C-alpha cells in the first residue's frame, strides 16, 4: 500500500514541477519580450540587465563589487 502512496505522491510532485517549469518558460518569454520592447524604444538592454542584476544585490555586496571593479580597472590602466 505504501508503494502506491509513494508512487502517487511522486507523480503529483513531478506534475507540479512540470507545471512550474511551463510557468517559468512563459515568464522568461515575457521578460524577453519586455527587453525587446526596450531595445525597440532605444534603450541599451545589456545595461538594463546589469541594472536589474545590481538592484537584486544588497547594498554592501554591490559596493564591494563596484570597489573590486574599480581596483581591477585601475590595475589594468582603464581608470
C-alpha positions, -999 to +999 in steps of 0.1 A: +000+000+000+028+025+009+043+019-026+011+031-042+010+061-020+047+069-027+042+065-064+011+087-063+030+113-043+059+112-067+036+116-097+019+146-081+053+162-073+066+156-109+034+171-123+038+202-101+074+206-112+063+203-149+036+230-144+061+253-127+087+247-155+060+257-180+052+289-160+090+296-157+093+294-195+063+316-200+078+342-176+112+340-194+094+346-227+076+376-212+109+391-199+124+386-233+095+405-248+100+434-224+137+436-233+128+435-270+103+464-264+130+483-245+155+478-273+130+489-299+125+520-279+162+528-280+173+515-246+205+495-242+194+461-229+228+450-218+229+480-194+194+473-183+203+437-175+232+450-154+209+474-136+184+446-128+213+424-115+226+452-094+192+460-079+189+424-067+221+427-047+223+440-012+240+474-009+271+461+008+276+434-019+270+460-046+296+483-030+321+455-028+316+445-064+320+481-076+351+486-055+367+454-070+358+465-105+375+499-099+405+482-084+408+458-114+403+487-139+430+507-122+454+478-122+448+475-160+451+512-167+414+516-176+405+540-148 
